[in-house]
């Protein structure tokens, strides 16, 4: 949450500076940037509220807890960024294009935009540092699409959009000052609005997917299947279903094959041991449901995603380990003497 707090402090200071500069200069681009920073400040506050509400204890009405509160507030942030930031910026820019007015004291605009760029860069630097701790070897696009925590993608996209928006605002103010045509200032505001709407659409798509419910990553599913089958109690995993109840909470449901001659007591003891192995391998697997069954290969539907989730780790192991009966490589035949 360091990235969220840093973004909140930076955006609050930037919003105040930009709004004061707008009052002094009348720049539409600066007004759009003021609303943008104010919306970003509210967004960070919503993320903090969602984080706090997600920690409430489970209840009878919500037996799996409130972890998805973070996803809900992340989705609200994307809606606010589109409506408050994007819509207002486009409206104000179009109004300035239709009714242009000169920009007074552009030097003030440039100073404010430069200070805003410094603060936004600090916020983005903090977000990148926090993301690097958890993204591993994934690229940035893959990290934003696959991460289960909504806060970091929101902060990264907001800060990146803010820096690009400052470039648009600087360009609009500069062209207005050079040409004496206030329509360039309005065009900068419209560009900022389109930029915010694009960032909001990306956030909405990603947080909507999390809000509906996403499965564990492929690597985590491998760990779960391997942990279940890493004991004599489980012959194989028939199918596997996982869903993130929250970024740090995973529900695991699997049908496992047991030996037909095991007693009820042996099956129960085996399930307990298998659950413990999963929790050791994947600590966020807080809720696990295992259903014992007899494996019937002719009933397996390879198109079922839950069956593919169980088969994928097994296939990868087969590719990695050559079969025991594989023929050993033959030694190279030495070249014949030409004589």
FIKOLTI-135865 format. One record per residue (C-alpha): residue in three letters; x, z, y. Coordinates in steps of 0.02 Angstrom, whole numbers, plus 50000, padded with zeros to 5 digits. Each point is the difference from the previous one (the first is absolute). Example, Ala and Ser with C-alpha at 12.3 -4.5 7.8 and 13.67 -1.06 7.14 Angstrom:
! FIKOLTI-135865
ALA506155039049775/SER500694996750172/
! end
This chain:
! FIKOLTI-135865
UNK500005000050000/UNK501525000050116/UNK499664981650037/UNK498195003750048/UNK500485014550115/UNK501384989750082/UNK498804985550027/UNK498685011850072/UNK501215007350127/UNK500714983050049/UNK498324991450019/UNK499265014250103/UNK501454999350123/UNK499944981050006/UNK498134999750032/UNK500175011550151/UNK501464989950073/UNK499134983249976/UNK498365005950075/UNK500865006950155/UNK500934983450018/UNK498364990549983/UNK499255010250142/UNK501494995550109/UNK500114981449956/UNK498294994449936/UNK500794990749854/UNK498764995049864/UNK501404999649871/UNK500465017950043/UNK498185005449987/UNK499894991949829/UNK501625008649949/UNK499325016750066/UNK498444998449892/UNK501104994549854/UNK501105015550014/UNK498485011250023/UNK499214992749843/UNK501645002549905/UNK500035018350056/UNK498245002549935/UNK500484991349838/UNK501455011949967/UNK498855014750036/UNK498764993249872/UNK501394998449871/UNK500465018350026/UNK498185005149983/UNK499854990149839/UNK501575008049930/UNK499325017450038/UNK498274996649927/UNK500734992549841/UNK500775016949957/UNK498345008849981/UNK499705007749828/UNK498884991449873/UNK498155003650000/UNK498524997049885/UNK499504985050103/UNK501794993150003/UNK500795005749835/UNK501524988850022/UNK500405006750173/UNK500074991650171/UNK501594989749986/UNK499124984050052/UNK499635007450170/UNK501704992850049/UNK499434982749948/UNK498375001850095/UNK500855005050162/UNK501274986149977/UNK498564987749991/UNK499215007650155/UNK501664997550090/UNK499984981449959/UNK498224998550066/UNK500465009250161/UNK501544989250024/UNK498924984549989/UNK498535005750105/UNK500815010850133/UNK501704991850013/UNK499714981849954/UNK498264997150069/UNK500335008450167/UNK501654990950026/UNK499204983149967/UNK498535004050114/UNK501095006150142/UNK501174985149983/UNK498574987450005/UNK499305008750153/UNK501694998750086/UNK500154981649955/UNK498284996150071/UNK500275010950153/UNK501895000150030/UNK500795012550118/UNK501835001750051/UNK501105013149920/UNK500655012650126/UNK501745007749981/UNK500544991249839/UNK501615010350003/UNK498965015349954/UNK499264990349854/UNK501724995249935/UNK500665017850012/UNK498485006949909/UNK500104986749864/UNK501855003749975/UNK499675018849982/UNK498574996349880/UNK501144989049895/UNK501265014249986/UNK498685012549943/UNK499194987749880/UNK501704995949926/UNK500315018649971/UNK498325001549911/UNK500324984449894/UNK501755006249956/UNK499255016449937/UNK498704990649898/UNK501314988749922/UNK501095014949954/UNK498535008949917/UNK499484984149908/UNK501764997249935/UNK499895016749909/UNK498564994049891/UNK499994981049994/UNK501484998549880/UNK500594982249978/UNK498354992050052/UNK499914988350148/UNK498995004850153/UNK498524988749960/UNK499935006649822/UNK500155018050062/UNK498554998250122/UNK498934991749866/UNK500415011649855/UNK500285017250076/UNK498645012749962/UNK500265010350159/UNK499064992250148/UNK500945008850141/UNK501654990649996/UNK499274982349998/UNK498875004850145/UNK501455006950103/UNK501164985449959/UNK498724986550041/UNK499425008950157/UNK501775002150067/UNK500484982249955/UNK498434993350084/UNK500365010950152/UNK501754993050021/UNK499394982149983/UNK498595004150121/UNK501265006150127/UNK500864983149990/UNK498334991550034/UNK499655011750146/UNK501744997150073/UNK499794981249986/UNK498285000350080/UNK500555010850147/UNK501604990050026/UNK499094983250003/UNK498685007050117/UNK501355006250119/UNK500984983749994/UNK498524988250021/UNK498835010950101/UNK498634995949873/UNK499155015749930/UNK499314990049853/UNK501665002149909/UNK499735018850006/UNK498294997549921/UNK500744988749867/UNK501235013849955/UNK498555012049977/UNK499094987649886/UNK501574997849895/UNK500145018949982/UNK498185000849943/UNK500254986649868/UNK501575008949939/UNK499065016549983/UNK498564991749909/UNK501234992349875/UNK500855016749968/UNK498305008349981/UNK499444987049873/UNK501555002849893/UNK499755018950005/UNK498154998349959/UNK500344989549846/UNK501335011849932/UNK499085016350035/UNK498374992849932/UNK500874996649835/UNK500655017949995/UNK498305006950047/UNK499144990749859/UNK501315006449877/UNK501664992649945/UNK500895002549835/UNK501735007149980/UNK501464988250026/UNK500644990049852/UNK501575010949988/UNK498955015749996/UNK498874992849866/UNK501564996349896/UNK500525018350016/UNK498295005949947/UNK499904988849846/UNK501775004349949/UNK499655018650019/UNK498414998949895/UNK500854990449860/UNK501595010450004/UNK499385011949868/UNK499394999949820/UNK498235005050050/UNK499554983250081/UNK500174984049900/UNK499714989050151/UNK499044998750163/UNK498464989149975/UNK499524998750183/UNK500475008550162/UNK499085002550164/UNK500735008250154/UNK499355002450177/UNK500725008550153/UNK498865014050058/UNK501235002350142/UNK501774994550040/UNK500705014849903/UNK498635001949869/UNK499754988649850/UNK498614999749871/UNK500514993649828/UNK498774995149864/UNK500604992649836/UNK499384996449826/UNK501375004449876/UNK500164995749815/UNK500215014849883/UNK500315000849814/UNK498394998949898/UNK500445014949890/UNK500375012250144/UNK498915015350013/UNK499075004650159/UNK501275013750035/UNK501454987949982/UNK499174987350115/UNK499675013250134/UNK501795006449990/UNK500654982150011/UNK498944996350154/UNK500655015750085/UNK501794995049963/UNK499714982250061/UNK499225006350163/UNK501515011150031/UNK501184985349975/UNK499024989750127/UNK500015013950130/UNK501875001849977/UNK500304981450022/UNK498724997650141/UNK499745016550094/UNK498594992950109/UNK498944997149842/UNK498975015650034/UNK498454994749901/UNK500194992649826/UNK498644995249875/UNK500544994149827/UNK498764993349873/UNK500604999449818/UNK499504985049895/UNK500544989249853/UNK500914984250049/UNK499074984149952/UNK501044985050058/UNK498604987549969/UNK498945008650133/UNK501324998950137/UNK499464989450148/UNK501604993550080/UNK499044995550159/UNK499555018350032/UNK501135006650140/UNK500075017249918/UNK500664992449838/UNK501274989450094/UNK500605015950087/UNK500375007549829/UNK500794984249929/UNK501144995850146/UNK501275014149974/UNK500064996349814/UNK500354981550030/UNK501375004050125/UNK500845011249874/UNK499964986149871/UNK500854988150121/UNK501325012850044/UNK500435005049820/UNK500394986149874/UNK499205001949829/UNK501035008749867/UNK499964984949886/UNK500654988250132/UNK501454989549941/UNK501685005650066/UNK500884987250109/UNK501234989349904/UNK501825000150055/UNK500564984350089/UNK500774986649891/UNK501824996850048/UNK500404982250052/UNK500744989049866/UNK501814994550012/UNK500014981850052/UNK501394996649874/
! end
